[in-house]
Amino acid sequence: MGTVATIEEIKQVREEARGQGRKVVFTNGCFDVLHRGHVEYLAQARELGDLLIVGVNSDASVRALKGEGRPVVGEEDRAAVLAALGCVDWVVIFDDASVAGLVEEVLPDVLAKGGDYTLEGIVGREAVEAAGGRVVAVASSVPQASSSEIIRKMGEERGE
């Protein structure tokens, strides 16, 4: 089971992993309503290295990105659920609407995002590549899965 940590703790984990020659994979997202697409993409991301760090948008940054009424699930619960997945080693909650600053602090060996992103559209790509890392868009077997779509369907069922 993974651990929910502060940004400072994550930076220490990254430095220790670097010193041990371990490959660090980093990904991020809102993970508002965890679904199969998330789980498959996280498992595939973990296979790209020795440990997986997941950045989770804070409640405030989810609202900024997705609008009022989001997130449905609070940041601490989202982080705890992600940390409970066997493929996730570390989880860190971040406040910025953009993950760019966190990526620059962690500078993972591999920056991974879901297959719905183009490599050029992955935030932090330039910093990771400049540091010698690589960027990967992980394809999903369920590309139509999305938290927003699940929430929309739930609203329809309630007549909203």
DSSP file (Angstrom, degrees, kcal/mol; ACC not computed):
  #  RESIDUE AA STRUCTURE BP1 BP2  ACC     N-H-->O    O-->H-N    N-H-->O    O-->H-N    TCO  KAPPA ALPHA  PHI   PSI    X-CA   Y-CA   Z-CA
    1    1 A M              0   0    0      0, 0.0    83,-0.2     0, 0.0    85,-0.1   0.000 360.0 360.0 360.0 138.7    0.0    0.0    0.0
    2    2 A G        -     0   0    0     81,-3.4     2,-0.4    83,-0.4    88,-0.3  -0.063 360.0-119.5 -77.3-179.1    1.2    3.5   -0.9
    3    3 A T  E     -a   90   0A   0     86,-1.8    88,-2.5    81,-0.0     2,-0.5  -0.972   8.0-134.5-127.7 136.7    1.7    6.5    1.3
    4    4 A V  E     +a   91   0A   0     -2,-0.4     2,-0.3    86,-0.2    88,-0.2  -0.812  41.9 171.9 -86.9 127.3    0.1   10.0    1.1
    5    5 A A  E     -a   92   0A   0     86,-3.2    88,-0.6    -2,-0.5     2,-0.1  -0.824  33.5-102.7-134.7 167.8    3.0   12.4    1.6
    6    6 A T     >  -     0   0    0     -2,-0.3     4,-2.3    86,-0.1     5,-0.2  -0.401  41.1-105.1 -82.7 167.5    3.8   16.1    1.5
    7    7 A I  H  > S+     0   0    0      1,-0.2     4,-2.3     2,-0.2     5,-0.2   0.901 122.8  53.3 -61.3 -40.5    5.6   17.7   -1.4
    8    8 A E  H  > S+     0   0    0      1,-0.2     4,-1.7     2,-0.2    -1,-0.2   0.907 109.1  48.5 -62.0 -41.1    8.8   17.9    0.7
    9    9 A E  H  > S+     0   0    0      1,-0.2     4,-2.4     2,-0.2    -1,-0.2   0.891 110.0  52.4 -64.8 -39.2    8.6   14.2    1.6
   10   10 A I  H  X S+     0   0    0     -4,-2.3     4,-2.6     1,-0.2    -2,-0.2   0.897 106.6  52.7 -64.3 -40.3    8.1   13.4   -2.1
   11   11 A K  H  X S+     0   0    0     -4,-2.3     4,-2.1     2,-0.2    -1,-0.2   0.887 110.2  48.7 -62.1 -37.9   11.2   15.4   -3.0
   12   12 A Q  H  X S+     0   0    0     -4,-1.7     4,-2.6     2,-0.2    -2,-0.2   0.912 109.9  51.2 -66.9 -43.0   13.1   13.4   -0.5
   13   13 A V  H  X S+     0   0    0     -4,-2.4     4,-2.6     1,-0.2    -2,-0.2   0.915 110.2  50.8 -58.5 -43.8   11.7   10.1   -1.9
   14   14 A R  H  X S+     0   0    0     -4,-2.6     4,-2.5     1,-0.2    -1,-0.2   0.915 110.4  48.1 -62.1 -44.3   12.8   11.2   -5.3
   15   15 A E  H  X S+     0   0    0     -4,-2.1     4,-2.4     2,-0.2    -2,-0.2   0.914 112.4  48.7 -64.2 -42.8   16.3   12.0   -4.2
   16   16 A E  H  X S+     0   0    0     -4,-2.6     4,-1.4     2,-0.2    -2,-0.2   0.922 112.1  49.1 -62.4 -43.7   16.7    8.7   -2.4
   17   17 A A  H  <>S+     0   0    0     -4,-2.6     5,-2.7     1,-0.2     4,-0.4   0.911 110.2  51.2 -62.5 -42.0   15.4    6.8   -5.4
   18   18 A R  H ><5S+     0   0    0     -4,-2.5     3,-1.2     1,-0.2    -1,-0.2   0.921 108.8  51.3 -60.5 -44.0   17.9    8.7   -7.7
   19   19 A G  H 3<5S+     0   0    0     -4,-2.4    -1,-0.2     1,-0.3    -2,-0.2   0.771 111.1  48.2 -64.6 -26.1   20.7    7.8   -5.3
   20   20 A Q  T 3<5S-     0   0    0     -4,-1.4    -1,-0.3    -3,-0.3    -2,-0.2   0.418 115.0-115.3 -93.1  -0.3   19.7    4.1   -5.5
   21   21 A G  T < 5 +     0   0    0     -3,-1.2     2,-0.3    -4,-0.4    -3,-0.2   0.733  64.0 151.5  73.0  21.4   19.5    4.2   -9.3
   22   22 A R      < -     0   0    0     -5,-2.7     2,-0.5    -6,-0.2    -1,-0.2  -0.669  47.3-121.8 -88.9 142.0   15.7    3.5   -9.2
   23   23 A K        -     0   0    0     -2,-0.3    27,-2.7    86,-0.1    28,-1.5  -0.731  24.8-152.5 -87.6 121.8   13.5    4.8  -12.0
   24   24 A V  E     -b   51   0A   0     -2,-0.5    86,-2.1    26,-0.2    85,-1.4  -0.817   6.4-163.5 -99.1 129.0   10.7    7.1  -10.8
   25   25 A V  E     -bc  52 110A   0     26,-2.9    28,-2.9    -2,-0.5     2,-0.4  -0.917   8.1-168.3-108.3 137.3    7.5    7.5  -12.7
   26   26 A F  E     +bc  53 111A   0     84,-2.6    86,-2.8    -2,-0.4     2,-0.3  -0.979  13.3 160.2-126.8 139.4    5.2   10.4  -12.0
   27   27 A T  E     -b   54   0A   0     26,-2.0    28,-3.0    -2,-0.4     2,-0.3  -0.925  13.3-165.3-143.8 171.6    1.6   11.0  -13.1
   28   28 A N  E     +b   55   0A   0     84,-0.4     2,-0.3    -2,-0.3    28,-0.2  -0.971  16.9 134.9-153.9 166.2   -1.2   13.3  -12.0
   29   29 A G  E     -b   56   0A   0     26,-1.9    28,-1.9    -2,-0.3    -2,-0.0  -0.958  56.8 -93.4 170.3 179.3   -4.9   14.0  -12.2
   30   30 A C        -     0   0    0     -2,-0.3    -1,-0.1    26,-0.2    32,-0.1   0.868  38.4-169.7 -82.2 -41.3   -8.1   14.8  -10.3
   31   31 A F        +     0   0    0      2,-0.1     3,-0.4    -3,-0.1    51,-0.1   0.886  21.7 161.3  51.0  44.7   -9.2   11.2   -9.9
   32   32 A D  S    S+     0   0    0      1,-0.3     2,-0.5    40,-0.0    41,-0.2   0.940  72.3  16.7 -64.5 -51.1  -12.6   12.5   -8.7
   33   33 A V  S    S-     0   0    0     39,-0.1    -1,-0.3    38,-0.0    -2,-0.1  -0.919  91.4-136.4-122.6 102.4  -14.5    9.3   -9.3
   34   34 A L        +     0   0    0     -2,-0.5     2,-0.3    -3,-0.4   112,-0.0  -0.347  34.5 168.7 -63.7 132.2  -12.0    6.5   -9.6
   35   35 A H    >>  -     0   0    0     -2,-0.1     4,-2.1   110,-0.1     3,-0.6  -0.822  50.2 -85.6-139.1 176.5  -12.9    4.2  -12.5
   36   36 A R  H 3> S+     0   0    0     -2,-0.3     4,-2.8     1,-0.3     5,-0.3   0.856 122.3  57.4 -55.3 -41.2  -11.4    1.3  -14.5
   37   37 A G  H 3> S+     0   0    0      1,-0.2     4,-2.1     2,-0.2    -1,-0.3   0.903 108.1  47.8 -59.0 -41.4   -9.7    3.6  -17.0
   38   38 A H  H <> S+     0   0    0     -3,-0.6     4,-2.7     2,-0.2     5,-0.2   0.950 112.6  48.2 -61.2 -49.5   -7.8    5.3  -14.1
   39   39 A V  H  X S+     0   0    0     -4,-2.1     4,-2.3     1,-0.2    -2,-0.2   0.907 112.9  47.2 -62.8 -43.6   -6.8    2.0  -12.6
   40   40 A E  H  X S+     0   0    0     -4,-2.8     4,-2.3     1,-0.2    -1,-0.2   0.918 113.4  48.1 -64.6 -42.4   -5.5    0.5  -15.8
   41   41 A Y  H  X S+     0   0    0     -4,-2.1     4,-2.4    -5,-0.3    -2,-0.2   0.893 111.8  49.6 -67.1 -38.3   -3.6    3.6  -16.7
   42   42 A L  H  X S+     0   0    0     -4,-2.7     4,-2.3     2,-0.2    -1,-0.2   0.906 110.9  50.0 -65.9 -40.8   -2.0    3.8  -13.2
   43   43 A A  H  X S+     0   0    0     -4,-2.3     4,-1.2    -5,-0.2    -2,-0.2   0.909 113.0  46.6 -63.6 -41.6   -1.0    0.1  -13.4
   44   44 A Q  H  < S+     0   0    0     -4,-2.3     4,-0.4     1,-0.2    -2,-0.2   0.890 110.6  52.6 -67.7 -38.9    0.6    0.6  -16.9
   45   45 A A  H >< S+     0   0    0     -4,-2.4     3,-1.8     1,-0.2    -2,-0.2   0.917 105.5  55.1 -61.8 -42.7    2.4    3.8  -15.7
   46   46 A R  H >< S+     0   0    0     -4,-2.3     3,-1.5     1,-0.3    -1,-0.2   0.831  98.7  62.4 -60.4 -32.9    3.8    1.8  -12.7
   47   47 A E  T 3< S+     0   0    0     -4,-1.2    -1,-0.3     1,-0.3    -2,-0.2   0.624  89.8  71.0 -68.9 -11.8    5.3   -0.7  -15.2
   48   48 A L  T <  S-     0   0    0     -3,-1.8    -1,-0.3    -4,-0.4     2,-0.2   0.506 112.8  -4.5 -83.2  -3.9    7.4    2.0  -16.7
   49   49 A G  S <  S-     0   0    0     -3,-1.5   -25,-0.2    -4,-0.2     3,-0.1  -0.865  81.6 -80.8-163.4-163.7    9.7    2.3  -13.6
   50   50 A D  S    S+     0   0    0    -27,-2.7     2,-0.3     1,-0.3   -26,-0.2   0.708 105.4  15.3 -93.2 -24.3   10.5    1.2  -10.1
   51   51 A L  E     -b   24   0A   0    -28,-1.5   -26,-2.9     2,-0.0     2,-0.5  -0.994  65.8-140.2-151.6 149.6    8.1    3.4   -8.2
   52   52 A L  E     -b   25   0A   0     -2,-0.3    38,-2.1    35,-0.2    37,-1.8  -0.937  10.5-168.9-116.3 124.5    5.0    5.5   -9.0
   53   53 A I  E     -bd  26  90A   0    -28,-2.9   -26,-2.0    -2,-0.5     2,-0.5  -0.940  10.0-159.8-107.6 130.2    4.3    8.9   -7.6
   54   54 A V  E     -bd  27  91A   0     36,-2.7    38,-2.5    -2,-0.5     2,-0.5  -0.953   5.3-152.3-116.0 122.7    0.8   10.2   -8.2
   55   55 A G  E     -bd  28  92A   0    -28,-3.0   -26,-1.9    -2,-0.5     2,-0.5  -0.807  14.2-160.9 -89.1 129.1    0.0   13.9   -7.9
   56   56 A V  E     -bd  29  93A   0     36,-3.0    38,-2.4    -2,-0.5   -26,-0.2  -0.948  19.7-119.4-116.1 126.8   -3.6   14.6   -7.0
   57   57 A N  E     - d   0  94A   0    -28,-1.9    38,-0.2    -2,-0.5    40,-0.1  -0.383  32.1-119.6 -61.3 136.1   -5.3   18.0   -7.5
   58   58 A S     >  -     0   0    0     36,-2.6     4,-2.3    38,-0.2     5,-0.2  -0.207  30.2-100.5 -66.3 166.9   -6.5   19.5   -4.3
   59   59 A D  H  > S+     0   0    0      1,-0.2     4,-2.3     2,-0.2     5,-0.2   0.911 124.3  51.9 -56.4 -43.7  -10.2   20.3   -4.0
   60   60 A A  H  > S+     0   0    0      1,-0.2     4,-2.0     2,-0.2    -1,-0.2   0.904 110.6  46.6 -62.8 -41.5   -9.6   24.0   -4.8
   61   61 A S  H  > S+     0   0    0      2,-0.2     4,-1.8    33,-0.2    -1,-0.2   0.846 109.8  53.8 -72.9 -31.0   -7.7   23.1   -8.0
   62   62 A V  H  X>S+     0   0    0     -4,-2.3     4,-3.7     2,-0.2     5,-0.5   0.936 108.9  49.6 -63.9 -45.0  -10.3   20.6   -9.1
   63   63 A R  H  X5S+     0   0    0     -4,-2.3     4,-2.1     1,-0.2    -2,-0.2   0.907 110.0  51.1 -58.7 -41.9  -13.0   23.4   -8.7
   64   64 A A  H  <5S+     0   0    0     -4,-2.0    -1,-0.2     1,-0.2    -2,-0.2   0.864 119.9  35.8 -63.6 -35.6  -10.8   25.7  -10.8
   65   65 A L  H  <5S+     0   0    0     -4,-1.8    -2,-0.2    -5,-0.1    -1,-0.2   0.861 132.4  24.1 -84.9 -38.7  -10.4   23.1  -13.5
   66   66 A K  H  <5S-     0   0    0     -4,-3.7    -3,-0.2     1,-0.2    -2,-0.2   0.618 103.5-122.6-109.3 -16.9  -13.9   21.4  -13.5
   67   67 A G    ><< -     0   0    0     -4,-2.1     3,-1.3    -5,-0.5    -1,-0.2  -0.323  49.8 -23.2 102.0 175.1  -16.2   24.1  -12.0
   68   68 A E  T 3  S+     0   0    0      1,-0.2    -4,-0.0    -2,-0.1     0, 0.0  -0.211 121.4  38.7 -59.0 150.3  -18.6   24.3   -9.0
   69   69 A G  T 3  S+     0   0    0      1,-0.3    -1,-0.2     2,-0.1    -6,-0.0   0.335  95.6 140.5  88.3  -7.4  -19.9   21.0   -7.7
   70   70 A R    <   +     0   0    0     -3,-1.3    -1,-0.3     2,-0.1     2,-0.1  -0.928  37.6  43.6-119.5 147.0  -16.6   19.4   -8.2
   71   71 A P        -     0   0    0      0, 0.0    -2,-0.1     0, 0.0     3,-0.1   0.556  57.6-170.3 -78.3 163.2  -14.9   17.5   -6.8
   72   72 A V  S    S+     0   0    0      1,-0.2     2,-0.4    -2,-0.1   -39,-0.1   0.834  81.1  45.7 -80.3 -37.3  -17.5   14.9   -5.8
   73   73 A V  S    S-     0   0    0    -41,-0.2    -1,-0.2     1,-0.0     5,-0.0  -0.914  96.1-114.4-110.5 131.8  -15.0   13.2   -3.6
   74   74 A G     >  -     0   0    0     -2,-0.4     4,-2.7     1,-0.1     5,-0.2  -0.161  25.8-109.2 -66.0 158.9  -12.7   15.2   -1.3
   75   75 A E  H  > S+     0   0    0      1,-0.2     4,-2.6     2,-0.2     5,-0.2   0.856 115.3  50.7 -58.9 -41.7   -8.9   15.4   -1.7
   76   76 A E  H  > S+     0   0    0      2,-0.2     4,-2.2     1,-0.2    -1,-0.2   0.894 113.1  46.3 -67.6 -37.4   -8.0   13.3    1.3
   77   77 A D  H  > S+     0   0    0      2,-0.2     4,-2.4     1,-0.2    -2,-0.2   0.914 112.9  49.7 -69.0 -42.4  -10.4   10.5    0.3
   78   78 A R  H  X S+     0   0    0     -4,-2.7     4,-2.2     1,-0.2    -2,-0.2   0.925 112.9  47.5 -60.3 -44.0   -9.2   10.6   -3.3
   79   79 A A  H  X S+     0   0    0     -4,-2.6     4,-2.5    -5,-0.2    -1,-0.2   0.905 111.4  50.3 -64.2 -42.1   -5.6   10.4   -2.1
   80   80 A A  H  X S+     0   0    0     -4,-2.2     4,-1.3     2,-0.2    -1,-0.2   0.899 110.3  49.4 -64.8 -40.9   -6.3    7.5    0.3
   81   81 A V  H  X S+     0   0    0     -4,-2.4     4,-0.5     2,-0.2     3,-0.3   0.929 112.6  47.4 -64.7 -44.5   -8.0    5.5   -2.3
   82   82 A L  H >< S+     0   0    0     -4,-2.2     3,-1.4     1,-0.2     6,-0.3   0.915 109.4  53.5 -61.7 -42.8   -5.2    6.0   -4.8
   83   83 A A  H 3< S+     0   0    0     -4,-2.5   -81,-3.4     1,-0.3    -1,-0.2   0.773 101.6  61.3 -64.1 -25.0   -2.6    5.1   -2.1
   84   84 A A  H 3< S+     0   0    0     -4,-1.3    -1,-0.3    -3,-0.3     2,-0.2   0.649  81.6 100.7 -77.2 -14.6   -4.5    1.8   -1.5
   85   85 A L  S X< S-     0   0    0     -3,-1.4     3,-1.5    -4,-0.5   -83,-0.4  -0.532  77.1-132.9 -72.3 136.0   -3.9    0.7   -5.0
   86   86 A G  T 3  S+     0   0    0      1,-0.3    -1,-0.1    -2,-0.2    -3,-0.0   0.745 103.4  55.8 -61.2 -25.4   -1.1   -1.8   -5.3
   87   87 A C  T 3  S+     0   0    0     -5,-0.1     2,-0.5   -48,-0.1    -1,-0.3   0.598  92.5  82.9 -84.8 -10.9    0.5    0.0   -8.2
   88   88 A V    <   +     0   0    0     -3,-1.5   -86,-0.2    -6,-0.3   -35,-0.1  -0.833  46.4 174.1-101.4 125.8    0.8    3.3   -6.4
   89   89 A D        +     0   0    0    -37,-1.8   -86,-1.8    -2,-0.5     2,-0.3   0.842  68.3  13.3 -94.6 -40.8    3.8    3.9   -4.1
   90   90 A W  E     -ad   3  53A   0    -38,-2.1   -36,-2.7   -88,-0.3     2,-0.4  -0.988  57.8-164.7-141.0 145.7    3.3    7.6   -3.2
   91   91 A V  E     -ad   4  54A   0    -88,-2.5   -86,-3.2    -2,-0.3     2,-0.4  -0.995   6.7-175.4-130.6 137.9    0.6   10.2   -3.5
   92   92 A V  E     -ad   5  55A   0    -38,-2.5   -36,-3.0    -2,-0.4     2,-0.4  -1.000  17.9-140.3-134.3 134.0    0.9   13.9   -3.1
   93   93 A I  E     - d   0  56A   0    -88,-0.6     2,-0.4    -2,-0.4   -36,-0.2  -0.780  22.2-168.7 -91.6 133.0   -1.8   16.5   -3.1
   94   94 A F  E     - d   0  57A   0    -38,-2.4   -36,-2.6    -2,-0.4   -33,-0.2  -0.953  19.0-152.8-127.6 148.9   -1.0   19.8   -4.9
   95   95 A D        +     0   0    0     -2,-0.4    -1,-0.1   -38,-0.2     4,-0.1   0.727  62.0  98.0 -91.2 -25.3   -2.9   23.1   -5.0
   96   96 A D  S    S-     0   0    0      1,-0.1   -38,-0.2     2,-0.1    -2,-0.1  -0.322  71.7-133.2 -69.7 147.9   -2.0   24.6   -8.3
   97   97 A A  S    S+     0   0    0    -40,-0.1     2,-0.4   -37,-0.0    -1,-0.1   0.816  97.9  55.0 -66.2 -29.4   -4.4   24.3  -11.2
   98   98 A S  S    S-     0   0    0      1,-0.1     3,-0.3   -41,-0.0     4,-0.2  -0.850  71.8-152.1-105.2 142.3   -1.3   23.3  -13.3
   99   99 A V  S  > S+     0   0    0     -2,-0.4     4,-2.5     1,-0.2     3,-0.3   0.433  70.3 104.7 -87.4  -0.5    1.0   20.5  -12.3
  100  100 A A  H  > S+     0   0    0      1,-0.2     4,-2.3     2,-0.2    -1,-0.2   0.876  78.1  48.7 -51.9 -47.4    4.0   22.1  -14.0
  101  101 A G  H  > S+     0   0    0     -3,-0.3     4,-1.6     1,-0.2    -1,-0.2   0.897 112.2  48.2 -62.9 -41.0    5.7   23.3  -10.8
  102  102 A L  H  > S+     0   0    0     -3,-0.3     4,-2.6    -4,-0.2     5,-0.3   0.907 110.2  51.7 -66.4 -41.6    5.4   19.9   -9.1
  103  103 A V  H  X S+     0   0    0     -4,-2.5     4,-3.4     1,-0.2    -2,-0.2   0.918 109.3  51.0 -60.3 -42.5    6.8   18.1  -12.1
  104  104 A E  H  < S+     0   0    0     -4,-2.3    -1,-0.2    -5,-0.2    -2,-0.2   0.830 111.8  47.5 -65.6 -31.4    9.8   20.5  -12.1
  105  105 A E  H  < S+     0   0    0     -4,-1.6    -2,-0.2    -5,-0.2    -1,-0.2   0.893 120.7  35.8 -74.7 -40.0   10.4   19.8   -8.4
  106  106 A V  H  < S-     0   0    0     -4,-2.6    -2,-0.2    -5,-0.1    -3,-0.2   0.870  81.1-169.1 -80.6 -38.4   10.1   16.0   -8.8
  107  107 A L     <  -     0   0    0     -4,-3.4    -3,-0.1    -5,-0.3   -83,-0.1   0.950  19.7-156.9  40.7  69.2   11.8   15.7  -12.2
  108  108 A P        -     0   0    0      0, 0.0     3,-0.2     0, 0.0   -83,-0.2  -0.188  25.2-124.2 -68.6 163.6   10.8   12.1  -12.7
  109  109 A D  S    S+     0   0    0    -85,-1.4    25,-2.5     1,-0.3     2,-0.4   0.831 103.2  26.6 -72.5 -33.4   12.6    9.7  -15.0
  110  110 A V  E     -ce  25 134A   0    -86,-2.1   -84,-2.6    23,-0.2     2,-0.6  -0.996  67.6-162.4-133.7 128.1    9.3    9.1  -16.7
  111  111 A L  E     -ce  26 135A   0     23,-2.5    25,-2.8    -2,-0.4     2,-0.4  -0.957  21.2-172.8-107.1 120.1    6.3   11.4  -16.8
  112  112 A A  E     + e   0 136A   0    -86,-2.8   -84,-0.4    -2,-0.6     2,-0.3  -0.900  12.0 170.5-119.4 143.5    3.1    9.5  -17.8
  113  113 A K  E     - e   0 137A   0     23,-2.0    25,-3.4    -2,-0.4   -84,-0.1  -0.917  43.0 -78.7-138.8 167.1   -0.4   10.6  -18.6
  114  114 A G  E >   - e   0 138A   0     -2,-0.3     3,-1.8    23,-0.2    25,-0.2  -0.216  45.9-105.8 -65.0 158.8   -3.4    8.9  -20.0
  115  115 A G  T 3  S+     0   0    0     23,-2.1    24,-0.2     1,-0.3    -1,-0.1   0.531 111.1  78.6 -66.7  -6.9   -3.7    8.2  -23.7
  116  116 A D  T 3  S+     0   0    0     22,-0.2     2,-0.3     2,-0.1    -1,-0.3   0.502  85.6  78.2 -79.1  -1.4   -6.2   11.0  -24.2
  117  117 A Y  S <  S-     0   0    0     -3,-1.8     2,-0.3    21,-0.1    -4,-0.1  -0.812  77.6-134.8-103.1 145.5   -3.2   13.4  -24.1
  118  118 A T    >   -     0   0    0     -2,-0.3     3,-0.8     1,-0.1     4,-0.5  -0.666  28.5-114.6 -87.1 155.7   -0.8   14.0  -26.9
  119  119 A L  G >  S+     0   0    0     -2,-0.3     3,-1.2     1,-0.3     6,-0.1   0.900 118.5  53.8 -57.3 -40.1    2.8   14.0  -26.0
  120  120 A E  G 3  S+     0   0    0      1,-0.2    -1,-0.3     5,-0.1     6,-0.1   0.776 106.7  53.1 -66.0 -25.9    3.0   17.7  -26.9
  121  121 A G  G <  S+     0   0    0     -3,-0.8     2,-0.6     2,-0.1    -1,-0.2   0.439  79.0 111.5 -90.3  -0.5    0.1   18.5  -24.6
  122  122 A I  S X  S-     0   0    0     -3,-1.2     3,-1.8    -4,-0.5     4,-0.3  -0.656  70.6-127.7 -81.7 117.7    1.5   16.8  -21.5
  123  123 A V  T 3  S+     0   0    0     -2,-0.6    -2,-0.1     1,-0.3    -1,-0.1  -0.430  93.4  24.3 -66.7 130.0    2.3   19.5  -18.9
  124  124 A G  T 3> S+     0   0    0     -2,-0.2     4,-2.3   -21,-0.0    -1,-0.3   0.312  83.7 122.5  98.4  -6.5    5.9   19.3  -17.7
  125  125 A R  H <> S+     0   0    0     -3,-1.8     4,-2.8     1,-0.2     5,-0.3   0.912  71.9  50.3 -55.0 -48.5    7.1   17.4  -20.8
  126  126 A E  H  > S+     0   0    0     -4,-0.3     4,-2.3     1,-0.2    -1,-0.2   0.903 111.5  47.5 -61.9 -42.2    9.8   20.0  -21.7
  127  127 A A  H  > S+     0   0    0      2,-0.2     4,-1.3     1,-0.2    -1,-0.2   0.913 114.2  46.9 -65.1 -42.8   11.3   20.0  -18.2
  128  128 A V  H  <>S+     0   0    0     -4,-2.3     5,-2.8     1,-0.2     3,-0.3   0.931 114.6  45.8 -66.5 -45.5   11.4   16.2  -17.9
  129  129 A E  H ><5S+     0   0    0     -4,-2.8     3,-1.6    -5,-0.2    -1,-0.2   0.889 109.3  55.2 -65.4 -38.1   12.9   15.8  -21.4
  130  130 A A  H 3<5S+     0   0    0     -4,-2.3    -1,-0.2    -5,-0.3    -2,-0.2   0.807 107.1  51.8 -63.4 -28.7   15.5   18.6  -20.7
  131  131 A A  T 3<5S-     0   0    0     -4,-1.3    -1,-0.3    -3,-0.3    -2,-0.2   0.373 128.3 -99.0 -88.8   4.8   16.6   16.6  -17.6
  132  132 A G  T < 5S+     0   0    0     -3,-1.6    -3,-0.2     1,-0.3    -2,-0.1   0.504  83.9 124.5  94.0   4.6   17.0   13.4  -19.6
  133  133 A G      < -     0   0    0     -5,-2.8     2,-0.3    -6,-0.2    -1,-0.3  -0.270  52.8-123.6 -88.0 179.3   13.7   11.8  -18.8
  134  134 A R  E     -e  110   0A   0    -25,-2.5   -23,-2.5    -3,-0.1     2,-0.4  -0.891   8.3-139.8-126.5 159.7   11.0   10.6  -21.1
  135  135 A V  E     -e  111   0A   0     -2,-0.3     2,-0.4   -25,-0.2   -23,-0.2  -0.953  18.9-172.1-121.4 135.0    7.3   11.3  -21.5
  136  136 A V  E     -e  112   0A   0    -25,-2.8   -23,-2.0    -2,-0.4     2,-0.7  -0.988  20.0-151.4-132.9 133.7    4.7    8.6  -22.2
  137  137 A A  E     -e  113   0A   0     -2,-0.4     2,-0.6   -25,-0.2   -23,-0.2  -0.930  26.3-145.9 -99.1 114.9    1.0    8.8  -23.1
  138  138 A V  E     -e  114   0A   0    -25,-3.4   -23,-2.1    -2,-0.7   -22,-0.2  -0.719  10.0-134.7 -89.2 120.3   -0.4    5.5  -21.7
  139  139 A A        -     0   0    0     -2,-0.6     2,-0.3   -25,-0.2   -95,-0.1  -0.423  16.7-145.2 -72.9 147.3   -3.2    4.0  -23.8
  140  140 A S        -     0   0    0     -2,-0.1  -103,-0.1     1,-0.1  -102,-0.0  -0.860  16.2-141.6-112.2 148.1   -6.3    2.8  -22.1
  141  141 A S  S    S+     0   0    0     -2,-0.3     3,-0.1     1,-0.3    -1,-0.1   0.571 106.7  44.7 -80.2  -8.6   -8.5   -0.2  -23.0
  142  142 A V    >   +     0   0    0      1,-0.1     3,-2.0  -105,-0.1    -1,-0.3  -0.534  66.9 161.8-130.3  65.9  -11.5    2.0  -21.9
  143  143 A P  T 3  S+     0   0    0      0, 0.0    -1,-0.1     0, 0.0    -2,-0.1   0.717  71.6  62.7 -63.0 -20.2  -10.8    5.4  -23.5
  144  144 A Q  T 3  S+     0   0    0     -3,-0.1     2,-0.2    -4,-0.0     5,-0.1   0.592  78.9 107.9 -80.3  -9.5  -14.4    6.5  -23.1
  145  145 A A    <   +     0   0    0     -3,-2.0     2,-0.3     4,-0.1     3,-0.1  -0.497  41.6 154.3 -71.6 132.6  -14.3    6.2  -19.3
  146  146 A S     >  -     0   0    0     -2,-0.2     4,-2.1     1,-0.1     5,-0.2  -0.972  50.2-131.2-157.3 146.0  -14.3    9.5  -17.5
  147  147 A S  H  > S+     0   0    0     -2,-0.3     4,-2.7     1,-0.2     5,-0.2   0.914 111.2  54.8 -59.9 -43.0  -15.3   10.9  -14.1
  148  148 A S  H  > S+     0   0    0      1,-0.2     4,-2.3     2,-0.2    -1,-0.2   0.894 108.5  48.1 -59.9 -40.6  -17.2   13.7  -15.7
  149  149 A E  H  > S+     0   0    0      2,-0.2     4,-2.5     1,-0.2    -1,-0.2   0.898 111.1  50.2 -68.0 -40.3  -19.2   11.2  -17.8
  150  150 A I  H  X S+     0   0    0     -4,-2.1     4,-2.1     2,-0.2    -2,-0.2   0.928 112.4  47.3 -61.7 -45.2  -20.0    9.1  -14.8
  151  151 A I  H  X S+     0   0    0     -4,-2.7     4,-2.0     2,-0.2    -2,-0.2   0.895 111.0  52.1 -63.8 -40.7  -21.1   12.2  -12.8
  152  152 A R  H  X S+     0   0    0     -4,-2.3     4,-2.1    -5,-0.2    -2,-0.2   0.929 109.8  48.6 -61.2 -45.8  -23.2   13.3  -15.8
  153  153 A K  H  X S+     0   0    0     -4,-2.5     4,-2.2     1,-0.2    -1,-0.2   0.885 108.9  53.3 -62.6 -39.1  -25.0    9.9  -16.0
  154  154 A M  H  X S+     0   0    0     -4,-2.1     4,-1.3     1,-0.2    -1,-0.2   0.896 108.4  50.6 -63.2 -38.9  -25.7   10.0  -12.3
  155  155 A G  H  <>S+     0   0    0     -4,-2.0     5,-3.3     1,-0.2     4,-0.3   0.898 108.5  51.9 -64.7 -41.0  -27.3   13.4  -12.7
  156  156 A E  H ><5S+     0   0    0     -4,-2.1     3,-1.5     4,-0.2    -2,-0.2   0.907 106.6  53.6 -61.2 -42.5  -29.5   12.1  -15.6
  157  157 A E  H 3<5S+     0   0    0     -4,-2.2    -1,-0.2     1,-0.3    -2,-0.2   0.814 109.8  48.0 -63.7 -29.5  -30.6    9.2  -13.4
  158  158 A R  T 3<5S-     0   0    0     -4,-1.3    -1,-0.3    -3,-0.2    -2,-0.2   0.431 121.5-109.7 -89.3   1.1  -31.7   11.6  -10.7
  159  159 A G  T < 5       0   0    0     -3,-1.5    -3,-0.2    -4,-0.3    -2,-0.1   0.724 360.0 360.0  80.3  22.5  -33.5   13.7  -13.4
  160  160 A E      <       0   0    0     -5,-3.3    -4,-0.2    -6,-0.1    -5,-0.1   0.444 360.0 360.0 -89.5 360.0  -31.0   16.6  -13.2
